Amino acid sequence: YKFRDLTIEELKNVNKTYPNFMFSMNTYTFKDGSQKDLLNFSGTVPVKYGNAYNIPIRLWILDSHPFAPPICFLKPTVNMGISVGKHVDAHGRIYLPYLQNWSHPKSTVIGLIREMIAKFEEELPLYSLSSSDAARQSELLSYIAKITEGETDLKSKSKTGGGKNEGCINKITVVGAGDLGIACVLAVAAKGTADKVVLLDLSEGAAKGGTMDLDIFALPDVEISKDFSASADSKVVVLTVNSLGNAQTYLDVIQSNVDLFRGIIPAISHYSQNTVLLVASHPVEVMTYVSWKLSGFPKSRVIGVGANLDTERFRNILANLLKAQVLAKDAWIIGEQGEDKVPAWTSCNLVATQTEGMAARNSREMVANRAMEVLKGKGQRSWSVGLSVADLTDSILKDKRKVHSVSTLAKGCCNINSEVFLSLPCVLGTNGMIEMVKLDEDPLVQEKLQSSAESIHDLQQQLKL
C-alpha cells in the first residue's frame, strides 16, 4: 500500500465504530482480468426500513487508498436476494454519489458507510426468499428433472419431429452464460416450446460453474457454443449479458454494457436477420434502446423483459392475497423496472355514473397500494427472471397474441416525444410486438411515465453509441 500509515489510521477508526467488521487479505479480480491482493473487510451495517435490518456488506480497499474510493459490494446470504436499484446492480455492486465524488481528506470510509446506510434506508437492497419464491424455485427444479428423464414435450419432439430442417425449427439463443443466462436456458427448455436452445458463452477461458454442469449432464436439444454462428436462424435471441468491472459510477457501468453490446448485436443480427431480440440485461430500458439502435431492426422486433414478472406477481397478489379477482385481470405494472414502476389498468368500464366511477377508482387505488407494498419486498432472482423469459418466448414462438407488459418504444404514448423504451401492455406474436393495448387514462400514471421517460432519455444522451 502506497499510503500505508494513512490507510491503517483510517481503518482503526472504522474498527472502533463497527467492531463487528472482519478484516482480511484476499485476491480481487478486476474487469481486465488482472488480479491483486487487497485488504478488505466484511460485516453488517444497521438499517431501519420499517423494521431494523442488518445489511451484510464487503468493502475492498485499493492500494492507492485513501486517494481512491473502496470497491463496495453487498454480501447476501443464501436466503437473501438482491433488489436491483439505482444504487445496487444485479451482482451486488454498490454505487453511491459519495464514491463518485470521493476526494481525500474530505471523504472517509466512515462517511461512505453512513451514506450507504442512508441510501439503503430509502431503498432496501436485499430481501428474504419467501415461501412462495421457494415454491417457484421447486417448480423449476421439478421441470428440469423431467427434462433429464425425457418427460417433456421437448423430448418427444426430438424423437418424432423428423421432417424439420434447421431453418424452420423453433430455435432460441441465449447470449450470456452467467446465472441469468443459465436460468433462462433451463426455464425455456423446461417450457418445451423450443426445438433447440443455444447458450452462447462469450466468457474467456474454459467452461466453468453452471456452464460446465450443463455440458456434463447434456440436456436434450441444448447446445453450448462460443461461436456466434451457432445462433444462426434463431426465432428469438435472449440477451442476458452484463459487464463486470471496476467502474465507479452507474453511468460507467451502463457505458461498459453498451461497449459489450457493440460487439454482440451486429453479429447476432447478421446470423439471425429475422429474429426477435428479447433483452434481459440491466438496465433493461436503456439496453433495449441500445439493442434497437445497434441492430437496425424495426421497433416491433426489439423488446425488453420489462415488467412482465412484476405484473404477474402483482396480479397474483391482487387475486390470491387481497381477493380482488375482478381487478387482477385488468392490472398491470408499467414504466421502468425498480422503484419507479407504476400500477395501471386497461379497463375503466367498472361503473355507469361519474360518481360511482370516482368511488371505484379510489377503491381500486387503495387495493393497488396494498399490493404494491407486498410487491416492494420481492427482488428478482435469476431463476425468477428465467421463468418470465420462458413465458415471453412461449408467446412469441407459438404466436399466442397474448398481452404482456414488456419494454417497447414509448415515443408517441402519453405525450412522450423521446426515443425511450418503457414497459407497456403489448400483444406479442411471431414477429414480436404486434400492438400496444390502451391503458385507462390516468393523469398521475401519465405524469409518472413522462418523468421516467425524461430521466432515461437524459441518461441515454450521456452514452457513447
N, C-alpha and C positions, 0 to 999 in steps of 0.2 A: 504494500500500500504506500502510495506516494506521500500521503499526509497522515501517517500512522498515528501520531500523537493526537491530532485533531479528531480523528475518527474514534479512537479509544475514549477520549474525553466525552464526546457526544453520546456514545453508546453506553457509557456508565450512567448518564442521566436517563437514558431510555430504560435501563435495567432498574433504576430506582423507582421510576414512575410505573413501569409494568413488569413487576418481578416474575410474572408467570412466563415471560418470553424465554425460549431456549435458544442459545447461540451455537452455531457450528460452522465448519468449513466444508463446502460441497462444490461439485463441478457444475457450472452453469453453461448451457449451450445457447449461443447467440444465433440470430437469423441466418448468418452466412455459414453456419456450421462450425464455427470456431468455438473453442471451449476455454474456460478459465476457472480456476479455483477461487471462489469468492466467499467471504463471510456473509452469513445470512442468519436470520432469526425468525422463529415462528411462535405463535401463541394466539390468544384471543383478545379482542377488544370489546368493551361493553357497549351495547347499542339498545336504545329504547325506541321501540316501534309498536306502540300499544303496550306490549309486554316487554320485559327485559330479555335480551339475547346476547350471547357471547359469540361473536363472529370470528372464525379462525382465519388468520392471515399469515403470509410469509413475505418477508422483505429481503431482497438481495442487495448488499452494499457493494457498489462498484469500487474498483481500486483507485479511482480518482475522487472518491468521496473526501470532503463534503462539497466539492465543486461540481459534482454530478449527482442527480437525484437517484434514490434507490429504485429498483425494479420491483413492483408490488404485485402480489397475487393473492387471491382467496385460496384457502386450503380446505375445501369441503370434505367432510367425512363421507363414507359410503351411503349414508342415509340422507344426504343433502344434495339438492340440485342447485345449479347456478341460474339466477334470474338475470338474463341479459338485459342491460340497460345502457344509459348514456355514459355511465362510469365503469361498467364491467362488460367484458366481451365473453363469448361462449367458452373460452378457455380459462376464465377466471382472472385474466389480466386486468388490473385496476388502473383507470385513467382519471386523473384529477387535475383541476386548474393549478393546484399547488405544485404538482410535478412539472407542468408545462412552464410555470413561471419561477422555477427553482433558481435561487440566487444566494450564494453564501456571502455573508454570515446571517442574512435575514432569514433564510429558510433552514429549518431543522427537522430532524426525524420526528421529534415530539410534535411539532406544528403540523407535520404531514399526517400523523396518526389522528390528531384532533380533527383535521378537515375530513379525513376518511370516515371517522365516526359520525360527523355532522351530515355528510352526504348519504351514508348508509341509513341514517335516521329519516331521511327524506324518501329513500327508495331501498328497501331491504334487499340485499344482494343474493340471499340464499333462501331456500325453502325446504321444508321437510317432505320427504317422499311419503305421500298419503297412502292409505289402504287402497283407494281407487286407482291411484297410479300403479301401485304394486300389482293390482289385478290386471291392469292393461299389459304390464310387462309380462306377467304369467301367460296371458293370452298369446302374446307374440312368441314367447318361447315354445308354447304348445304348437303354434303354426310351424315353427322351424323344425320341431321334432317330426311333424307329419311329412315335411318335405323329405327329410332323410329316410323316412320309412316308405316313401313313394305313394302317399295317400292323397296328394292334392291333384287338382285339375291340371296343373303344370306338368306333373309326371305322366298323366295319361295322354296329354297332348304329344309329349315327346315320343310316346310309344305308338300312337295311332295317327299322328299328323301326316306323315307320309308325303303328300304331294306338294308341300310348300317349298318355294325356293327362298334363298337368303333375303332377296329384296322385298318379299311380300310378308315376311313374318312380323309379328308384333315384337319388336326389339327395343329395349330400353338400355341406355348407357348412363351410368352414374359416374360422374367425374369427381374424384377425391376419395382416398382410402382411409380417411380418419374415422372417428367414431360415428359421425353423422352419415358418412358415405356408406359404411358397412351396415348401419341400421336401415338405410334406405334399400340397399340390396336385399337384405333379409325380409323386410316388410313387403317389397314389391314381389319377390319370389314367392312369399307365403300367400299373397293375394291370388296368385295363379292367373293373372291377366296376361303377362308377357310370355312369349315363347322362348325368349332368350334375354338374359340380363348380363351386361358387360360392366365390370368395375374397372374404371380407368385409374390406375395407381400412378400418380405423377411424382411420387416421392423418390428421392435418390437412394441408391443402395439396395440391398436385398430386402425382400419382403419380411415384415416382422409384425408381431402383435396379431390383431384381428385378421389382417390380410393373409398372413401365413396360415392361420387357422382355417380360413375359408378354402385356401389352396389344399391344405392337408385333407380336409373332410369332403371336398369336392361335391358341392351341392349340384343337383341336376340343372343343366342349362344355365349355369352361371360361369362366366369366363372372366379371368383376371388378366389384365394386359397393361403394358406401359406404352403401347403404340396407339396413336390417335386413329390409325386406320381400322383398328378393331371396332370403332364406334360407327363405321360406315352404315348408312341406311337405317339409322335409328329413328323410330317414330317419336320418341321423347328422349331428351337428354337432360338429366338432372345435375345441376351444378351445386356441389357441397363444399368446395374448397375455400379455405380461409388462410390468409398468410399469417404465419407465426414469425414474430420478430421482436426486436427490442425498441420499437418505435415508442416515443414518449407521449404522443398526443393522439387523440381519436382520429383527427384528420390524417395523420401519418399512417395509421393502421388502414384506413379506407384507401388511401393512395397506394399502399402496398398491395391491397387486394386488387385494385384497378390494374396495377402493373402485372399482377399474376394473370388476370383475365385477358390482358393483351396478348399473351402467349397461348391462350386456350381457345377463346371464342372463334378466331379466324379458322383454326384447324378443325374445330367441331363443325363449323358452318360449311367448310369445304367438303367434308366427308358425308354430311347429312344435310343436304340443302333444303329439304322439305320438313325438317324436324320441328318439334315444339320445344323451345328452351324453357325449362322449369327451374327457377333459381331459388336455392335454399341458403345461399351464402349470406353472411352478415355484413352490413345491414341490408336487409332484403330489398328495401325500396330503392336504394342507391345502386346496388349491384344488378338489379333487374334493368334499371335505366342504362347502366354501363353495358350490359349484355345486348340490349336493343341497339345501342349506338354502334357497338363493335361488330355486330352480326350483319346489320343491314336488313334484317328480317322485318316483315310487317309487324305492327304492334300486336296483332292478334296471336302471333306465334311466339311471343316472349312474355311470360308471366312469372310472377313470384309466388312462393307458397303463402305469403301474406298472412292473413288472419284466419285461414281455414281451420287450423287447430283450435284457436281461441273461440271461434264461432261454434264449433261442435261442442266444446266444453260449456260455453255459455248456454246453449240450448239444453244441454243435459242438466245443468244446474236449475234452469227455469222449470223444466218438465218434471224432474225427479225430486229435487230438493225443495223447491218452492211450490210445487204442484200447480204450475201455471202453463199447462199444456197448450192452451189456446194461443198464448203469446209466443211460445217457444218456436212454433213453425214459421213465424214471420220475423224472428230475431236474428240479428247479425252483429258481428264485431267488424268494424271497418277502420280505415285510416292507416296509421303506421303501427308497426309492432312496438311493444314496450309500454311505457306508462301513458302514452298519448293515444292509445286505442280508444275507439268510440263505439258505444252501443247504438244500434239503429234498427229501423223496422221497414219492411216492404209492404205493409198493409195498414191503411188508415180507415178501412171500412168497418169499424167496430160498432158505430152507433149512427143514428139518423140525425140528431139535432146538434147544434153547436155547443149547447150547454153540456149535453151528455158526452160530446166529443172531448171537451176540456177535462171533464172528470175522468174519462177513460185514459186520457194521456197522462194525467197526474198519477193515476193508479199504476199505469204501465211504467212510468219513470221511477216510482218507489220500488217496484219489484226489480227493475233493471239495476238500480243502485245496490240492492241487496245481493244480487247475483254477481255484480262487478266486484264487490268486496270479497266474495268467496273466490272469484277468478283471480284476484290480485295475488293471492298467495301461491299460485301454481306457476312454476317455471316451465321451461321447455327442454326436457331431456332429449338426447339424441334419438332414442327409440320412439319417443312420442312424435317427434317431427317425421321420423321414418314412416310411421303409420299414416300420418297426414299426407305425405308424399305418395304413398301407395294408393290412398283414396283418390287423389287428384289424377294420377296416371291411369287409374282404372276408368275414371270418367272420360278421359281423353281417348284411350285406346278402344274402348267399347262404344264411343260416340254416344254417351248416355244423355247428353243435353241436360245434365244436372247443374244446379246453381251452386257455386262455391264463392266464398269471399277470398279473392286472390289479388295479388298486386298487378295492376294493369295501368296503362297510360290514362291519367285522370284529367288531362287537358280537355276543357270544354264541359266538364262536370262541375256543378256547384260553383260556377263562375271562376274556376281555376284556369289561368291563362298560360301557365308554365308547363314545360315538359317534365312532369314528375310522375312517379308510379305510386299509387296508393291502393290499399285493399278496398275493393268494392264487389258487390254481388255480381257474378258473371256466369253466363251459361257456357259450359265447356263441352267441346266435342273434338272430333278427329283433328281439326285444324286449329285447335287451341281455343281462344276466347271468341265466341260467336256473337254475343251481345251482352250489354250491361242490363241489369234489372233495376227498374226505377225504385228509388227509396222514397219513403214518406217524407214530405217536405218539412223539415225541422230547422229553423234558423240557427239554433245552437249547434246542431250537428254540422251544418254547412260552415259555420264560423270556425269550428274546430278543424275541419278538413282543410279549409283555406290556410289556417295557421300552420298546420303540418306541411302543406304544400310549399309555403313560403320558406320555412326553415330548411326543408330538404333541398329546395332549389338553391338557396344560399350556400349550402354545403357543396352541392354539385358544381357550383360556379368556381369553387376553390380547387377542384380536382383537375389533374392534367390527363386528358384522354388521348 
